[in-house]
Amino acid sequence: MAIAADDKAVKPILNTATLSQQVYNHLRAGILENSYPPGSALPEEALAEKLSVSRVPIREALRRLSAEGLVVIKPRQGATVTELTSKQFLDAYQVREALEVLAVRLAVPKMSAADLDQLDAFHQAMQSAAEADDAQEFFTVNAQFHSFLVDKADNGDLKSIYTSLIDRMRRYRTPSLDLRGGMTKSIDEHAAILVAIHERSTDDAAALMAQHIH
């Protein structure tokens, strides 16, 4: 599959980042935004010409993306954007379930009144997005809701693993929502989780989060 991103050369960015870092940032953003869809080839020579750089920073960036699971590099075949099989996607959801249940258990006892207000605001924003049939906004706020709980767990390893996992999964988020029943069902599930969090019922909140993701 050919490179799917805009063929126009990227304008030079004048900042303190290394060239490799800038290439990495560009490719990573393109992969997560599906400008480079799953299965897309990422040939070093074509990317070097497109980005007006040598192949060295391209190679370094691809290696970093490979370590994150976003790119697969095969000898004599080059790099392609990772595609998740059905089993890999379900495996990732199982890990996500475990991580978010742990996040809830760690975060709920630490929640301040301001934290609860923020979760309520996220939920209200999801409702507004659903009423406007704005799936993109819904997904944005939904991700913020879940990431907020992970942040409040205050566990660096948990956050690092979770962030890497979500980056690999989120390119498939629209089919996932369709499969699960739509925005209304998701909002109802978030509402139940919120009630348990407000009541400081950690066990109930964790069980509801597990059910929501499962």
Secondary structure as a PSIPRED ss2 file (coil, helix, strand):
# PSIPRED VFORMAT (PSIPRED V4.0)

   1 M C   1.000  0.000  0.000
   2 A C   1.000  0.000  0.000
   3 I C   1.000  0.000  0.000
   4 A C   1.000  0.000  0.000
   5 A C   1.000  0.000  0.000
   6 D C   1.000  0.000  0.000
   7 D C   1.000  0.000  0.000
   8 K C   1.000  0.000  0.000
   9 A C   1.000  0.000  0.000
  10 V C   1.000  0.000  0.000
  11 K C   1.000  0.000  0.000
  12 P C   1.000  0.000  0.000
  13 I C   1.000  0.000  0.000
  14 L C   1.000  0.000  0.000
  15 N C   1.000  0.000  0.000
  16 T C   1.000  0.000  0.000
  17 A C   1.000  0.000  0.000
  18 T C   1.000  0.000  0.000
  19 L H   0.000  1.000  0.000
  20 S H   0.000  1.000  0.000
  21 Q H   0.000  1.000  0.000
  22 Q H   0.000  1.000  0.000
  23 V H   0.000  1.000  0.000
  24 Y H   0.000  1.000  0.000
  25 N H   0.000  1.000  0.000
  26 H H   0.000  1.000  0.000
  27 L H   0.000  1.000  0.000
  28 R H   0.000  1.000  0.000
  29 A H   0.000  1.000  0.000
  30 G H   0.000  1.000  0.000
  31 I H   0.000  1.000  0.000
  32 L H   0.000  1.000  0.000
  33 E C   1.000  0.000  0.000
  34 N C   1.000  0.000  0.000
  35 S C   1.000  0.000  0.000
  36 Y C   1.000  0.000  0.000
  37 P C   1.000  0.000  0.000
  38 P C   1.000  0.000  0.000
  39 G C   1.000  0.000  0.000
  40 S C   1.000  0.000  0.000
  41 A E   0.000  0.000  1.000
  42 L C   1.000  0.000  0.000
  43 P C   1.000  0.000  0.000
  44 E H   0.000  1.000  0.000
  45 E H   0.000  1.000  0.000
  46 A H   0.000  1.000  0.000
  47 L H   0.000  1.000  0.000
  48 A H   0.000  1.000  0.000
  49 E H   0.000  1.000  0.000
  50 K H   0.000  1.000  0.000
  51 L H   0.000  1.000  0.000
  52 S C   1.000  0.000  0.000
  53 V C   1.000  0.000  0.000
  54 S C   1.000  0.000  0.000
  55 R H   0.000  1.000  0.000
  56 V H   0.000  1.000  0.000
  57 P H   0.000  1.000  0.000
  58 I H   0.000  1.000  0.000
  59 R H   0.000  1.000  0.000
  60 E H   0.000  1.000  0.000
  61 A H   0.000  1.000  0.000
  62 L H   0.000  1.000  0.000
  63 R H   0.000  1.000  0.000
  64 R H   0.000  1.000  0.000
  65 L H   0.000  1.000  0.000
  66 S H   0.000  1.000  0.000
  67 A H   0.000  1.000  0.000
  68 E C   1.000  0.000  0.000
  69 G C   1.000  0.000  0.000
  70 L C   1.000  0.000  0.000
  71 V E   0.000  0.000  1.000
  72 V E   0.000  0.000  1.000
  73 I E   0.000  0.000  1.000
  74 K E   0.000  0.000  1.000
  75 P C   1.000  0.000  0.000
  76 R C   1.000  0.000  0.000
  77 Q C   1.000  0.000  0.000
  78 G E   0.000  0.000  1.000
  79 A E   0.000  0.000  1.000
  80 T E   0.000  0.000  1.000
  81 V E   0.000  0.000  1.000
  82 T C   1.000  0.000  0.000
  83 E C   1.000  0.000  0.000
  84 L C   1.000  0.000  0.000
  85 T C   1.000  0.000  0.000
  86 S H   0.000  1.000  0.000
  87 K H   0.000  1.000  0.000
  88 Q H   0.000  1.000  0.000
  89 F H   0.000  1.000  0.000
  90 L H   0.000  1.000  0.000
  91 D H   0.000  1.000  0.000
  92 A H   0.000  1.000  0.000
  93 Y H   0.000  1.000  0.000
  94 Q H   0.000  1.000  0.000
  95 V H   0.000  1.000  0.000
  96 R H   0.000  1.000  0.000
  97 E H   0.000  1.000  0.000
  98 A H   0.000  1.000  0.000
  99 L H   0.000  1.000  0.000
 100 E H   0.000  1.000  0.000
 101 V H   0.000  1.000  0.000
 102 L H   0.000  1.000  0.000
 103 A H   0.000  1.000  0.000
 104 V H   0.000  1.000  0.000
 105 R H   0.000  1.000  0.000
 106 L H   0.000  1.000  0.000
 107 A H   0.000  1.000  0.000
 108 V H   0.000  1.000  0.000
 109 P H   0.000  1.000  0.000
 110 K H   0.000  1.000  0.000
 111 M C   1.000  0.000  0.000
 112 S C   1.000  0.000  0.000
 113 A H   0.000  1.000  0.000
 114 A H   0.000  1.000  0.000
 115 D H   0.000  1.000  0.000
 116 L H   0.000  1.000  0.000
 117 D H   0.000  1.000  0.000
 118 Q H   0.000  1.000  0.000
 119 L H   0.000  1.000  0.000
 120 D H   0.000  1.000  0.000
 121 A H   0.000  1.000  0.000
 122 F H   0.000  1.000  0.000
 123 H H   0.000  1.000  0.000
 124 Q H   0.000  1.000  0.000
 125 A H   0.000  1.000  0.000
 126 M H   0.000  1.000  0.000
 127 Q H   0.000  1.000  0.000
 128 S H   0.000  1.000  0.000
 129 A H   0.000  1.000  0.000
 130 A H   0.000  1.000  0.000
 131 E H   0.000  1.000  0.000
 132 A C   1.000  0.000  0.000
 133 D C   1.000  0.000  0.000
 134 D C   1.000  0.000  0.000
 135 A H   0.000  1.000  0.000
 136 Q H   0.000  1.000  0.000
 137 E H   0.000  1.000  0.000
 138 F H   0.000  1.000  0.000
 139 F H   0.000  1.000  0.000
 140 T H   0.000  1.000  0.000
 141 V H   0.000  1.000  0.000
 142 N H   0.000  1.000  0.000
 143 A H   0.000  1.000  0.000
 144 Q H   0.000  1.000  0.000
 145 F H   0.000  1.000  0.000
 146 H H   0.000  1.000  0.000
 147 S H   0.000  1.000  0.000
 148 F H   0.000  1.000  0.000
 149 L H   0.000  1.000  0.000
 150 V H   0.000  1.000  0.000
 151 D H   0.000  1.000  0.000
 152 K H   0.000  1.000  0.000
 153 A H   0.000  1.000  0.000
 154 D C   1.000  0.000  0.000
 155 N C   1.000  0.000  0.000
 156 G H   0.000  1.000  0.000
 157 D H   0.000  1.000  0.000
 158 L H   0.000  1.000  0.000
 159 K H   0.000  1.000  0.000
 160 S H   0.000  1.000  0.000
 161 I H   0.000  1.000  0.000
 162 Y H   0.000  1.000  0.000
 163 T H   0.000  1.000  0.000
 164 S H   0.000  1.000  0.000
 165 L H   0.000  1.000  0.000
 166 I H   0.000  1.000  0.000
 167 D H   0.000  1.000  0.000
 168 R H   0.000  1.000  0.000
 169 M H   0.000  1.000  0.000
 170 R H   0.000  1.000  0.000
 171 R H   0.000  1.000  0.000
 172 Y H   0.000  1.000  0.000
 173 R H   0.000  1.000  0.000
 174 T H   0.000  1.000  0.000
 175 P H   0.000  1.000  0.000
 176 S H   0.000  1.000  0.000
 177 L H   0.000  1.000  0.000
 178 D H   0.000  1.000  0.000
 179 L H   0.000  1.000  0.000
 180 R H   0.000  1.000  0.000
 181 G C   1.000  0.000  0.000
 182 G C   1.000  0.000  0.000
 183 M H   0.000  1.000  0.000
 184 T H   0.000  1.000  0.000
 185 K H   0.000  1.000  0.000
 186 S H   0.000  1.000  0.000
 187 I H   0.000  1.000  0.000
 188 D H   0.000  1.000  0.000
 189 E H   0.000  1.000  0.000
 190 H H   0.000  1.000  0.000
 191 A H   0.000  1.000  0.000
 192 A H   0.000  1.000  0.000
 193 I H   0.000  1.000  0.000
 194 L H   0.000  1.000  0.000
 195 V H   0.000  1.000  0.000
 196 A H   0.000  1.000  0.000
 197 I H   0.000  1.000  0.000
 198 H H   0.000  1.000  0.000
 199 E C   1.000  0.000  0.000
 200 R C   1.000  0.000  0.000
 201 S C   1.000  0.000  0.000
 202 T H   0.000  1.000  0.000
 203 D H   0.000  1.000  0.000
 204 D H   0.000  1.000  0.000
 205 A H   0.000  1.000  0.000
 206 A H   0.000  1.000  0.000
 207 A H   0.000  1.000  0.000
 208 L H   0.000  1.000  0.000
 209 M H   0.000  1.000  0.000
 210 A H   0.000  1.000  0.000
 211 Q H   0.000  1.000  0.000
 212 H H   0.000  1.000  0.000
 213 I H   0.000  1.000  0.000
 214 H C   1.000  0.000  0.000
